[in-house]
Amino acid sequence: MAATGGFQISGGRKRIVVSHSHFVEFKTMSKGQFILKAAVAIIRDENNKLLRITDQSFRNFLMLPMVGVKRGSNYADTLHKYLETIGIITEIESILGIERIILMSNYPDGQTDDEKESKSSRELRANFISLSCKMKSMNEENGLTKLQGTLC
């Protein structure tokens, strides 16, 4: 940690390498913001199984429901509205935590070193706020949601 003016600034963000196509989707989700801010829903069923959804923009990978949050917006309200649009009715209970990371592209076509791209075009800072949610109901006919059977 570096000291500045009597305050300490945390310099430690986890670095996570993602596929180039997923990186592009995260960049799109950030809508040009320097830092992607996203709310992530942690929803478990009565058997403690974690709810994951398939997302077409992420090539139908199973993932936790998440939505980009505009600067100054309420994370819980934004997440609640998003979940309703995909047929998941929940009650937001609490903030579980924040993950501050740097997403890094693994470059197109499996390249590992591309000097033509700037560092900023290959990295994206992201803050993921995870929120505990209590499931009230789910419309499974919308084709967007799927209950994943693995415990986390």
VEXSE-66438 format. One record per atom (N, C-alpha, C): residue number from 1; residue in one letter; atom name; y, x negated, z negated. Coordinates in Angstrom, 2 decimals, always signed. Layout:
% VEXSE-66438
<atom NUM,'A','CA',<Y,X,Z>>
...
% end
This chain:
% VEXSE-66438
<atom 1,'M','N',<-1.19,-0.84,+0.00>>
<atom 1,'M','CA',<+0.00,+0.00,+0.00>>
<atom 1,'M','C',<+1.24,-0.87,+0.00>>
<atom 2,'A','N',<+2.22,-0.43,+0.74>>
<atom 2,'A','CA',<+3.47,-1.17,+0.84>>
<atom 2,'A','C',<+4.51,-0.49,-0.05>>
<atom 3,'A','N',<+5.30,-1.30,-0.72>>
<atom 3,'A','CA',<+6.35,-0.74,-1.59>>
<atom 3,'A','C',<+7.66,-0.70,-0.82>>
<atom 4,'T','N',<+8.36,+0.44,-0.90>>
<atom 4,'T','CA',<+9.66,+0.58,-0.27>>
<atom 4,'T','C',<+10.57,+1.35,-1.20>>
<atom 5,'G','N',<+11.63,+0.74,-1.63>>
<atom 5,'G','CA',<+12.61,+1.42,-2.46>>
<atom 5,'G','C',<+12.03,+2.01,-3.73>>
<atom 6,'G','N',<+11.03,+1.37,-4.33>>
<atom 6,'G','CA',<+10.45,+1.87,-5.57>>
<atom 6,'G','C',<+9.33,+2.88,-5.36>>
<atom 7,'F','N',<+9.10,+3.31,-4.11>>
<atom 7,'F','CA',<+8.01,+4.25,-3.82>>
<atom 7,'F','C',<+6.89,+3.53,-3.08>>
<atom 8,'Q','N',<+5.68,+3.99,-3.27>>
<atom 8,'Q','CA',<+4.56,+3.41,-2.55>>
<atom 8,'Q','C',<+4.15,+4.36,-1.43>>
<atom 9,'I','N',<+3.95,+3.79,-0.25>>
<atom 9,'I','CA',<+3.53,+4.58,+0.90>>
<atom 9,'I','C',<+2.07,+4.24,+1.20>>
<atom 10,'S','N',<+1.25,+5.25,+1.26>>
<atom 10,'S','CA',<-0.15,+5.04,+1.57>>
<atom 10,'S','C',<-0.29,+4.70,+3.04>>
<atom 11,'G','N',<-0.93,+3.58,+3.32>>
<atom 11,'G','CA',<-1.11,+3.16,+4.71>>
<atom 11,'G','C',<-2.49,+3.47,+5.23>>
<atom 12,'G','N',<-3.35,+4.02,+4.40>>
<atom 12,'G','CA',<-4.75,+4.18,+4.79>>
<atom 12,'G','C',<-5.09,+5.50,+5.44>>
<atom 13,'R','N',<-5.18,+5.52,+6.73>>
<atom 13,'R','CA',<-5.71,+6.67,+7.46>>
<atom 13,'R','C',<-7.06,+6.25,+8.01>>
<atom 14,'K','N',<-8.03,+7.13,+7.91>>
<atom 14,'K','CA',<-9.33,+6.84,+8.51>>
<atom 14,'K','C',<-9.18,+6.87,+10.02>>
<atom 15,'R','N',<-9.86,+5.98,+10.69>>
<atom 15,'R','CA',<-9.86,+5.94,+12.15>>
<atom 15,'R','C',<-11.18,+6.53,+12.64>>
<atom 16,'I','N',<-11.07,+7.51,+13.52>>
<atom 16,'I','CA',<-12.25,+8.17,+14.05>>
<atom 16,'I','C',<-12.19,+8.15,+15.57>>
<atom 17,'V','N',<-13.24,+7.62,+16.19>>
<atom 17,'V','CA',<-13.32,+7.58,+17.65>>
<atom 17,'V','C',<-13.98,+8.87,+18.12>>
<atom 18,'V','N',<-13.33,+9.54,+19.06>>
<atom 18,'V','CA',<-13.86,+10.78,+19.64>>
<atom 18,'V','C',<-13.96,+10.59,+21.14>>
<atom 19,'S','N',<-14.74,+11.46,+21.78>>
<atom 19,'S','CA',<-14.86,+11.39,+23.23>>
<atom 19,'S','C',<-13.47,+11.61,+23.85>>
<atom 20,'H','N',<-13.29,+11.10,+25.03>>
<atom 20,'H','CA',<-11.99,+11.24,+25.68>>
<atom 20,'H','C',<-11.65,+12.72,+25.91>>
<atom 21,'S','N',<-12.63,+13.52,+26.29>>
<atom 21,'S','CA',<-12.36,+14.95,+26.54>>
<atom 21,'S','C',<-11.96,+15.66,+25.24>>
<atom 22,'H','N',<-12.59,+15.33,+24.13>>
<atom 22,'H','CA',<-12.19,+15.92,+22.85>>
<atom 22,'H','C',<-10.81,+15.43,+22.43>>
<atom 23,'F','N',<-10.53,+14.16,+22.70>>
<atom 23,'F','CA',<-9.21,+13.61,+22.38>>
<atom 23,'F','C',<-8.12,+14.38,+23.13>>
<atom 24,'V','N',<-8.37,+14.66,+24.39>>
<atom 24,'V','CA',<-7.40,+15.43,+25.19>>
<atom 24,'V','C',<-7.18,+16.80,+24.58>>
<atom 25,'E','N',<-8.24,+17.46,+24.09>>
<atom 25,'E','CA',<-8.10,+18.78,+23.45>>
<atom 25,'E','C',<-7.28,+18.69,+22.16>>
<atom 26,'F','N',<-7.51,+17.64,+21.37>>
<atom 26,'F','CA',<-6.71,+17.47,+20.14>>
<atom 26,'F','C',<-5.25,+17.22,+20.50>>
<atom 27,'K','N',<-4.99,+16.43,+21.55>>
<atom 27,'K','CA',<-3.61,+16.19,+21.99>>
<atom 27,'K','C',<-2.96,+17.50,+22.41>>
<atom 28,'T','N',<-3.71,+18.34,+23.13>>
<atom 28,'T','CA',<-3.20,+19.65,+23.55>>
<atom 28,'T','C',<-2.90,+20.50,+22.33>>
<atom 29,'M','N',<-3.78,+20.48,+21.35>>
<atom 29,'M','CA',<-3.60,+21.25,+20.13>>
<atom 29,'M','C',<-2.34,+20.81,+19.37>>
<atom 30,'S','N',<-1.97,+19.54,+19.48>>
<atom 30,'S','CA',<-0.80,+19.03,+18.77>>
<atom 30,'S','C',<+0.51,+19.51,+19.38>>
<atom 31,'K','N',<+0.47,+19.99,+20.62>>
<atom 31,'K','CA',<+1.66,+20.51,+21.32>>
<atom 31,'K','C',<+2.83,+19.54,+21.27>>
<atom 32,'G','N',<+2.53,+18.28,+21.51>>
<atom 32,'G','CA',<+3.58,+17.28,+21.60>>
<atom 32,'G','C',<+4.10,+16.75,+20.27>>
<atom 33,'Q','N',<+3.59,+17.25,+19.15>>
<atom 33,'Q','CA',<+4.02,+16.74,+17.85>>
<atom 33,'Q','C',<+3.48,+15.32,+17.66>>
<atom 34,'F','N',<+4.22,+14.51,+16.92>>
<atom 34,'F','CA',<+3.78,+13.14,+16.63>>
<atom 34,'F','C',<+2.49,+13.16,+15.81>>
<atom 35,'I','N',<+2.39,+14.13,+14.90>>
<atom 35,'I','CA',<+1.19,+14.28,+14.07>>
<atom 35,'I','C',<+0.61,+15.66,+14.29>>
<atom 36,'L','N',<-0.67,+15.72,+14.65>>
<atom 36,'L','CA',<-1.37,+17.00,+14.76>>
<atom 36,'L','C',<-1.56,+17.54,+13.35>>
<atom 37,'K','N',<-1.10,+18.74,+13.12>>
<atom 37,'K','CA',<-1.31,+19.41,+11.84>>
<atom 37,'K','C',<-2.24,+20.58,+12.11>>
<atom 38,'A','N',<-3.35,+20.64,+11.39>>
<atom 38,'A','CA',<-4.33,+21.69,+11.63>>
<atom 38,'A','C',<-4.87,+22.24,+10.32>>
<atom 39,'A','N',<-5.15,+23.54,+10.33>>
<atom 39,'A','CA',<-5.79,+24.20,+9.19>>
<atom 39,'A','C',<-7.25,+24.42,+9.56>>
<atom 40,'V','N',<-8.14,+24.06,+8.65>>
<atom 40,'V','CA',<-9.58,+24.15,+8.89>>
<atom 40,'V','C',<-10.19,+25.10,+7.86>>
<atom 41,'A','N',<-10.99,+26.06,+8.34>>
<atom 41,'A','CA',<-11.63,+27.03,+7.44>>
<atom 41,'A','C',<-12.99,+26.53,+7.00>>
<atom 42,'I','N',<-13.20,+26.52,+5.69>>
<atom 42,'I','CA',<-14.51,+26.22,+5.11>>
<atom 42,'I','C',<-15.06,+27.55,+4.61>>
<atom 43,'I','N',<-15.98,+28.12,+5.38>>
<atom 43,'I','CA',<-16.53,+29.44,+5.08>>
<atom 43,'I','C',<-18.03,+29.31,+4.90>>
<atom 44,'R','N',<-18.52,+29.73,+3.75>>
<atom 44,'R','CA',<-19.96,+29.69,+3.49>>
<atom 44,'R','C',<-20.47,+31.11,+3.28>>
<atom 45,'D','N',<-21.73,+31.34,+3.68>>
<atom 45,'D','CA',<-22.31,+32.66,+3.46>>
<atom 45,'D','C',<-22.97,+32.71,+2.08>>
<atom 46,'E','N',<-23.62,+33.83,+1.79>>
<atom 46,'E','CA',<-24.24,+34.01,+0.46>>
<atom 46,'E','C',<-25.36,+33.01,+0.19>>
<atom 47,'N','N',<-25.90,+32.38,+1.25>>
<atom 47,'N','CA',<-26.95,+31.37,+1.09>>
<atom 47,'N','C',<-26.38,+29.95,+1.13>>
<atom 48,'N','N',<-25.07,+29.85,+1.02>>
<atom 48,'N','CA',<-24.36,+28.57,+1.02>>
<atom 48,'N','C',<-24.42,+27.85,+2.37>>
<atom 49,'K','N',<-24.67,+28.60,+3.44>>
<atom 49,'K','CA',<-24.67,+28.01,+4.78>>
<atom 49,'K','C',<-23.25,+28.02,+5.32>>
<atom 50,'L','N',<-22.90,+26.94,+5.98>>
<atom 50,'L','CA',<-21.55,+26.76,+6.50>>
<atom 50,'L','C',<-21.40,+27.46,+7.84>>
<atom 51,'L','N',<-20.33,+28.23,+8.00>>
<atom 51,'L','CA',<-20.06,+28.90,+9.26>>
<atom 51,'L','C',<-19.40,+27.93,+10.21>>
<atom 52,'R','N',<-19.98,+27.82,+11.40>>
<atom 52,'R','CA',<-19.38,+27.02,+12.46>>
<atom 52,'R','C',<-19.30,+27.91,+13.69>>
<atom 53,'I','N',<-18.33,+27.63,+14.53>>
<atom 53,'I','CA',<-18.17,+28.41,+15.75>>
<atom 53,'I','C',<-18.29,+27.50,+16.96>>
<atom 54,'T','N',<-18.57,+28.10,+18.10>>
<atom 54,'T','CA',<-18.52,+27.33,+19.33>>
<atom 54,'T','C',<-17.13,+27.52,+19.92>>
<atom 55,'D','N',<-16.60,+26.47,+20.47>>
<atom 55,'D','CA',<-15.26,+26.51,+21.03>>
<atom 55,'D','C',<-15.33,+26.00,+22.46>>
<atom 56,'Q','N',<-14.97,+26.85,+23.41>>
<atom 56,'Q','CA',<-15.07,+26.48,+24.82>>
<atom 56,'Q','C',<-14.23,+25.28,+25.17>>
<atom 57,'S','N',<-13.06,+25.14,+24.58>>
<atom 57,'S','CA',<-12.20,+24.00,+24.91>>
<atom 57,'S','C',<-12.82,+22.68,+24.45>>
<atom 58,'F','N',<-13.72,+22.73,+23.49>>
<atom 58,'F','CA',<-14.42,+21.53,+23.03>>
<atom 58,'F','C',<-15.86,+21.51,+23.55>>
<atom 59,'R','N',<-16.04,+22.03,+24.77>>
<atom 59,'R','CA',<-17.34,+22.03,+25.47>>
<atom 59,'R','C',<-18.43,+22.73,+24.67>>
<atom 60,'N','N',<-18.07,+23.81,+24.00>>
<atom 60,'N','CA',<-19.00,+24.64,+23.24>>
<atom 60,'N','C',<-19.73,+23.91,+22.13>>
<atom 61,'F','N',<-19.14,+22.85,+21.60>>
<atom 61,'F','CA',<-19.70,+22.19,+20.43>>
<atom 61,'F','C',<-19.56,+23.12,+19.23>>
<atom 62,'L','N',<-20.50,+23.06,+18.31>>
<atom 62,'L','CA',<-20.36,+23.79,+17.06>>
<atom 62,'L','C',<-19.38,+23.03,+16.18>>
<atom 63,'M','N',<-18.41,+23.76,+15.65>>
<atom 63,'M','CA',<-17.41,+23.10,+14.82>>
<atom 63,'M','C',<-16.86,+24.08,+13.80>>
<atom 64,'L','N',<-16.21,+23.55,+12.80>>
<atom 64,'L','CA',<-15.55,+24.40,+11.81>>
<atom 64,'L','C',<-14.37,+25.09,+12.50>>
<atom 65,'P','N',<-14.12,+26.35,+12.14>>
<atom 65,'P','CA',<-12.96,+27.03,+12.73>>
<atom 65,'P','C',<-11.67,+26.30,+12.33>>
<atom 66,'M','N',<-10.83,+25.99,+13.32>>
<atom 66,'M','CA',<-9.57,+25.32,+13.02>>
<atom 66,'M','C',<-8.52,+25.73,+14.02>>
<atom 67,'V','N',<-7.28,+25.57,+13.59>>
<atom 67,'V','CA',<-6.15,+25.94,+14.44>>
<atom 67,'V','C',<-4.99,+24.99,+14.17>>
<atom 68,'G','N',<-4.26,+24.64,+15.22>>
<atom 68,'G','CA',<-3.07,+23.83,+15.07>>
<atom 68,'G','C',<-1.99,+24.63,+14.35>>
<atom 69,'V','N',<-1.20,+23.95,+13.52>>
<atom 69,'V','CA',<-0.15,+24.61,+12.74>>
<atom 69,'V','C',<+1.19,+24.01,+13.13>>
<atom 70,'K','N',<+2.14,+24.86,+13.48>>
<atom 70,'K','CA',<+3.48,+24.40,+13.84>>
<atom 70,'K','C',<+4.20,+23.86,+12.60>>
<atom 71,'R','N',<+5.08,+22.95,+12.84>>
<atom 71,'R','CA',<+5.88,+22.36,+11.77>>
<atom 71,'R','C',<+6.63,+23.46,+11.02>>
<atom 72,'G','N',<+6.54,+23.45,+9.69>>
<atom 72,'G','CA',<+7.24,+24.42,+8.86>>
<atom 72,'G','C',<+6.49,+25.73,+8.66>>
<atom 73,'S','N',<+5.34,+25.89,+9.33>>
<atom 73,'S','CA',<+4.57,+27.12,+9.19>>
<atom 73,'S','C',<+3.63,+27.05,+8.00>>
<atom 74,'N','N',<+3.21,+28.21,+7.53>>
<atom 74,'N','CA',<+2.28,+28.31,+6.42>>
<atom 74,'N','C',<+0.85,+28.13,+6.95>>
<atom 75,'Y','N',<+0.15,+27.15,+6.43>>
<atom 75,'Y','CA',<-1.20,+26.84,+6.90>>
<atom 75,'Y','C',<-2.15,+28.01,+6.69>>
<atom 76,'A','N',<-2.12,+28.61,+5.50>>
<atom 76,'A','CA',<-3.05,+29.71,+5.18>>
<atom 76,'A','C',<-2.79,+30.91,+6.07>>
<atom 77,'D','N',<-1.53,+31.27,+6.27>>
<atom 77,'D','CA',<-1.20,+32.42,+7.13>>
<atom 77,'D','C',<-1.63,+32.17,+8.57>>
<atom 78,'T','N',<-1.36,+30.97,+9.08>>
<atom 78,'T','CA',<-1.72,+30.63,+10.45>>
<atom 78,'T','C',<-3.23,+30.69,+10.63>>
<atom 79,'L','N',<-3.99,+30.14,+9.67>>
<atom 79,'L','CA',<-5.45,+30.16,+9.75>>
<atom 79,'L','C',<-5.98,+31.58,+9.67>>
<atom 80,'H','N',<-5.44,+32.38,+8.75>>
<atom 80,'H','CA',<-5.89,+33.76,+8.59>>
<atom 80,'H','C',<-5.70,+34.55,+9.89>>
<atom 81,'K','N',<-4.55,+34.41,+10.52>>
<atom 81,'K','CA',<-4.28,+35.11,+11.78>>
<atom 81,'K','C',<-5.23,+34.64,+12.88>>
<atom 82,'Y','N',<-5.49,+33.34,+12.96>>
<atom 82,'Y','CA',<-6.40,+32.81,+13.96>>
<atom 82,'Y','C',<-7.81,+33.37,+13.77>>
<atom 83,'L','N',<-8.30,+33.34,+12.53>>
<atom 83,'L','CA',<-9.64,+33.84,+12.25>>
<atom 83,'L','C',<-9.77,+35.31,+12.65>>
<atom 84,'E','N',<-8.74,+36.10,+12.40>>
<atom 84,'E','CA',<-8.78,+37.51,+12.80>>
<atom 84,'E','C',<-8.91,+37.65,+14.31>>
<atom 85,'T','N',<-8.23,+36.78,+15.08>>
<atom 85,'T','CA',<-8.29,+36.88,+16.54>>
<atom 85,'T','C',<-9.68,+36.57,+17.09>>
<atom 86,'I','N',<-10.49,+35.82,+16.34>>
<atom 86,'I','CA',<-11.85,+35.53,+16.81>>
<atom 86,'I','C',<-12.90,+36.37,+16.07>>
<atom 87,'G','N',<-12.45,+37.39,+15.37>>
<atom 87,'G','CA',<-13.37,+38.35,+14.77>>
<atom 87,'G','C',<-13.90,+37.99,+13.39>>
<atom 88,'I','N',<-13.25,+37.05,+12.71>>
<atom 88,'I','CA',<-13.69,+36.66,+11.37>>
<atom 88,'I','C',<-12.63,+37.11,+10.38>>
<atom 89,'I','N',<-13.01,+38.03,+9.48>>
<atom 89,'I','CA',<-12.08,+38.53,+8.47>>
<atom 89,'I','C',<-12.41,+37.83,+7.15>>
<atom 90,'T','N',<-11.42,+37.13,+6.62>>
<atom 90,'T','CA',<-11.63,+36.34,+5.40>>
<atom 90,'T','C',<-10.50,+36.55,+4.42>>
<atom 91,'E','N',<-10.75,+36.05,+3.23>>
<atom 91,'E','CA',<-9.71,+35.93,+2.22>>
<atom 91,'E','C',<-9.56,+34.44,+1.95>>
<atom 92,'I','N',<-8.37,+33.91,+2.15>>
<atom 92,'I','CA',<-8.12,+32.50,+1.89>>
<atom 92,'I','C',<-8.05,+32.32,+0.38>>
<atom 93,'E','N',<-8.89,+31.41,-0.15>>
<atom 93,'E','CA',<-8.95,+31.24,-1.60>>
<atom 93,'E','C',<-8.11,+30.07,-2.10>>
<atom 94,'S','N',<-8.32,+28.89,-1.54>>
<atom 94,'S','CA',<-7.61,+27.72,-2.06>>
<atom 94,'S','C',<-7.63,+26.58,-1.05>>
<atom 95,'I','N',<-6.76,+25.62,-1.30>>
<atom 95,'I','CA',<-6.76,+24.39,-0.50>>
<atom 95,'I','C',<-7.79,+23.45,-1.10>>
<atom 96,'L','N',<-8.72,+23.00,-0.27>>
<atom 96,'L','CA',<-9.76,+22.09,-0.75>>
<atom 96,'L','C',<-9.32,+20.63,-0.66>>
<atom 97,'G','N',<-8.49,+20.33,+0.32>>
<atom 97,'G','CA',<-8.04,+18.94,+0.46>>
<atom 97,'G','C',<-7.37,+18.70,+1.79>>
<atom 98,'I','N',<-7.00,+17.45,+1.98>>
<atom 98,'I','CA',<-6.37,+17.02,+3.22>>
<atom 98,'I','C',<-7.06,+15.75,+3.70>>
<atom 99,'E','N',<-7.31,+15.70,+4.99>>
<atom 99,'E','CA',<-7.84,+14.49,+5.61>>
<atom 99,'E','C',<-6.76,+13.96,+6.54>>
<atom 100,'R','N',<-6.30,+12.77,+6.27>>
<atom 100,'R','CA',<-5.30,+12.12,+7.11>>
<atom 100,'R','C',<-6.02,+11.07,+7.92>>
<atom 101,'I','N',<-6.04,+11.27,+9.24>>
<atom 101,'I','CA',<-6.82,+10.38,+10.09>>
<atom 101,'I','C',<-6.04,+9.97,+11.33>>
<atom 102,'I','N',<-6.58,+9.00,+12.02>>
<atom 102,'I','CA',<-6.11,+8.64,+13.35>>
<atom 102,'I','C',<-7.27,+8.88,+14.29>>
<atom 103,'L','N',<-7.09,+9.80,+15.23>>
<atom 103,'L','CA',<-8.09,+10.06,+16.26>>
<atom 103,'L','C',<-7.88,+9.06,+17.38>>
<atom 104,'M','N',<-8.96,+8.45,+17.82>>
<atom 104,'M','CA',<-8.88,+7.44,+18.88>>
<atom 104,'M','C',<-9.80,+7.84,+20.03>>
<atom 105,'S','N',<-9.28,+7.76,+21.23>>
<atom 105,'S','CA',<-10.07,+8.08,+22.42>>
<atom 105,'S','C',<-11.02,+6.94,+22.73>>
<atom 106,'N','N',<-12.23,+7.29,+23.17>>
<atom 106,'N','CA',<-13.16,+6.24,+23.59>>
<atom 106,'N','C',<-12.97,+5.90,+25.07>>
<atom 107,'Y','N',<-11.88,+6.39,+25.67>>
<atom 107,'Y','CA',<-11.45,+6.10,+27.04>>
<atom 107,'Y','C',<-12.32,+6.82,+28.05>>
<atom 108,'P','N',<-11.74,+7.12,+29.20>>
<atom 108,'P','CA',<-12.51,+7.79,+30.26>>
<atom 108,'P','C',<-13.62,+6.88,+30.80>>
<atom 109,'D','N',<-14.68,+7.50,+31.25>>
<atom 109,'D','CA',<-15.80,+6.80,+31.90>>
<atom 109,'D','C',<-16.43,+5.71,+31.04>>
<atom 110,'G','N',<-16.35,+5.85,+29.71>>
<atom 110,'G','CA',<-17.00,+4.90,+28.81>>
<atom 110,'G','C',<-16.33,+3.55,+28.73>>
<atom 111,'Q','N',<-15.13,+3.39,+29.31>>
<atom 111,'Q','CA',<-14.44,+2.11,+29.22>>
<atom 111,'Q','C',<-14.06,+1.84,+27.77>>
<atom 112,'T','N',<-14.06,+0.58,+27.42>>
<atom 112,'T','CA',<-13.69,+0.24,+26.05>>
<atom 112,'T','C',<-12.36,-0.49,+25.97>>
<atom 113,'D','N',<-11.80,-0.89,+27.11>>
<atom 113,'D','CA',<-10.53,-1.59,+27.08>>
<atom 113,'D','C',<-9.76,-1.26,+28.35>>
<atom 114,'D','N',<-8.69,-0.51,+28.20>>
<atom 114,'D','CA',<-7.87,-0.13,+29.34>>
<atom 114,'D','C',<-6.44,-0.53,+29.04>>
<atom 115,'E','N',<-5.98,-1.61,+29.63>>
<atom 115,'E','CA',<-4.66,-2.14,+29.31>>
<atom 115,'E','C',<-3.55,-1.32,+29.93>>
<atom 116,'K','N',<-3.87,-0.42,+30.88>>
<atom 116,'K','CA',<-2.83,+0.39,+31.51>>
<atom 116,'K','C',<-2.35,+1.49,+30.58>>
<atom 117,'E','N',<-3.21,+1.96,+29.66>>
<atom 117,'E','CA',<-2.82,+3.02,+28.73>>
<atom 117,'E','C',<-2.14,+2.42,+27.51>>
<atom 118,'S','N',<-1.07,+3.05,+27.07>>
<atom 118,'S','CA',<-0.40,+2.58,+25.86>>
<atom 118,'S','C',<-1.22,+3.00,+24.65>>
<atom 119,'K','N',<-0.98,+2.33,+23.54>>
<atom 119,'K','CA',<-1.67,+2.65,+22.29>>
<atom 119,'K','C',<-1.43,+4.10,+21.89>>
<atom 120,'S','N',<-0.18,+4.58,+22.09>>
<atom 120,'S','CA',<+0.15,+5.95,+21.69>>
<atom 120,'S','C',<-0.59,+6.98,+22.52>>
<atom 121,'S','N',<-0.97,+6.64,+23.74>>
<atom 121,'S','CA',<-1.69,+7.62,+24.56>>
<atom 121,'S','C',<-3.19,+7.62,+24.24>>
<atom 122,'R','N',<-3.64,+6.65,+23.43>>
<atom 122,'R','CA',<-5.05,+6.58,+23.06>>
<atom 122,'R','C',<-5.29,+6.92,+21.60>>
<atom 123,'E','N',<-4.20,+7.12,+20.83>>
<atom 123,'E','CA',<-4.32,+7.44,+19.41>>
<atom 123,'E','C',<-3.48,+8.66,+19.07>>
<atom 124,'L','N',<-3.95,+9.42,+18.10>>
<atom 124,'L','CA',<-3.21,+10.58,+17.62>>
<atom 124,'L','C',<-3.39,+10.67,+16.11>>
<atom 125,'R','N',<-2.29,+10.69,+15.40>>
<atom 125,'R','CA',<-2.35,+10.91,+13.96>>
<atom 125,'R','C',<-2.62,+12.39,+13.72>>
<atom 126,'A','N',<-3.43,+12.68,+12.71>>
<atom 126,'A','CA',<-3.77,+14.08,+12.44>>
<atom 126,'A','C',<-3.91,+14.30,+10.94>>
<atom 127,'N','N',<-3.42,+15.45,+10.51>>
<atom 127,'N','CA',<-3.60,+15.91,+9.14>>
<atom 127,'N','C',<-4.40,+17.21,+9.21>>
<atom 128,'F','N',<-5.60,+17.20,+8.65>>
<atom 128,'F','CA',<-6.45,+18.38,+8.61>>
<atom 128,'F','C',<-6.45,+18.91,+7.18>>
<atom 129,'I','N',<-5.89,+20.11,+6.99>>
<atom 129,'I','CA',<-5.89,+20.76,+5.68>>
<atom 129,'I','C',<-7.09,+21.69,+5.65>>
<atom 130,'S','N',<-8.01,+21.46,+4.71>>
<atom 130,'S','CA',<-9.19,+22.33,+4.61>>
<atom 130,'S','C',<-8.94,+23.40,+3.56>>
<atom 131,'L','N',<-9.25,+24.63,+3.94>>
<atom 131,'L','CA',<-9.02,+25.79,+3.08>>
<atom 131,'L','C',<-10.34,+26.52,+2.84>>
<atom 132,'S','N',<-10.63,+26.80,+1.58>>
<atom 132,'S','CA',<-11.80,+27.58,+1.21>>
<atom 132,'S','C',<-11.52,+29.04,+1.53>>
<atom 133,'C','N',<-12.47,+29.67,+2.22>>
<atom 133,'C','CA',<-12.30,+31.06,+2.63>>
<atom 133,'C','C',<-13.51,+31.88,+2.22>>
<atom 134,'K','N',<-13.26,+33.11,+1.79>>
<atom 134,'K','CA',<-14.33,+34.03,+1.43>>
<atom 134,'K','C',<-14.49,+35.02,+2.59>>
<atom 135,'M','N',<-15.70,+35.06,+3.15>>
<atom 135,'M','CA',<-15.98,+35.94,+4.28>>
<atom 135,'M','C',<-16.01,+37.39,+3.83>>
<atom 136,'K','N',<-15.27,+38.24,+4.55>>
<atom 136,'K','CA',<-15.32,+39.68,+4.30>>
<atom 136,'K','C',<-16.16,+40.36,+5.37>>
<atom 137,'S','N',<-15.93,+40.02,+6.63>>
<atom 137,'S','CA',<-16.73,+40.57,+7.73>>
<atom 137,'S','C',<-16.59,+39.68,+8.96>>
<atom 138,'M','N',<-17.52,+39.88,+9.90>>
<atom 138,'M','CA',<-17.50,+39.10,+11.13>>
<atom 138,'M','C',<-17.99,+39.97,+12.27>>
<atom 139,'N','N',<-17.25,+39.97,+13.36>>
<atom 139,'N','CA',<-17.65,+40.67,+14.56>>
<atom 139,'N','C',<-18.41,+39.69,+15.44>>
<atom 140,'E','N',<-19.74,+39.78,+15.45>>
<atom 140,'E','CA',<-20.55,+38.83,+16.19>>
<atom 140,'E','C',<-20.61,+39.14,+17.68>>
<atom 141,'E','N',<-20.06,+40.27,+18.10>>
<atom 141,'E','CA',<-20.11,+40.65,+19.51>>
<atom 141,'E','C',<-19.07,+39.95,+20.35>>
<atom 142,'N','N',<-18.12,+39.27,+19.72>>
<atom 142,'N','CA',<-17.08,+38.63,+20.52>>
<atom 142,'N','C',<-17.56,+37.36,+21.20>>
<atom 143,'G','N',<-18.77,+36.90,+20.87>>
<atom 143,'G','CA',<-19.34,+35.74,+21.53>>
<atom 143,'G','C',<-18.76,+34.40,+21.09>>
<atom 144,'L','N',<-17.81,+34.41,+20.19>>
<atom 144,'L','CA',<-17.18,+33.16,+19.77>>
<atom 144,'L','C',<-17.81,+32.58,+18.53>>
<atom 145,'T','N',<-18.42,+33.41,+17.70>>
<atom 145,'T','CA',<-18.89,+32.92,+16.43>>
<atom 145,'T','C',<-20.41,+32.80,+16.39>>
<atom 146,'K','N',<-20.87,+31.87,+15.61>>
<atom 146,'K','CA',<-22.29,+31.66,+15.46>>
<atom 146,'K','C',<-22.52,+31.04,+14.10>>
<atom 147,'L','N',<-23.47,+31.57,+13.35>>
<atom 147,'L','CA',<-23.76,+31.01,+12.03>>
<atom 147,'L','C',<-24.73,+29.85,+12.18>>
<atom 148,'Q','N',<-24.29,+28.69,+11.79>>
<atom 148,'Q','CA',<-25.13,+27.50,+11.86>>
<atom 148,'Q','C',<-25.98,+27.42,+10.61>>
<atom 149,'G','N',<-27.26,+27.17,+10.74>>
<atom 149,'G','CA',<-28.19,+27.22,+9.63>>
<atom 149,'G','C',<-28.26,+26.00,+8.75>>
<atom 150,'T','N',<-27.51,+24.96,+9.04>>
<atom 150,'T','CA',<-27.62,+23.77,+8.21>>
<atom 150,'T','C',<-26.66,+23.84,+7.04>>
<atom 151,'L','N',<-27.08,+23.28,+5.93>>
<atom 151,'L','CA',<-26.21,+23.23,+4.75>>
<atom 151,'L','C',<-25.37,+21.98,+4.80>>
<atom 152,'C','N',<-24.17,+22.11,+4.32>>
<atom 152,'C','CA',<-23.28,+20.94,+4.23>>
<atom 152,'C','C',<-22.78,+20.78,+2.82>>
% end
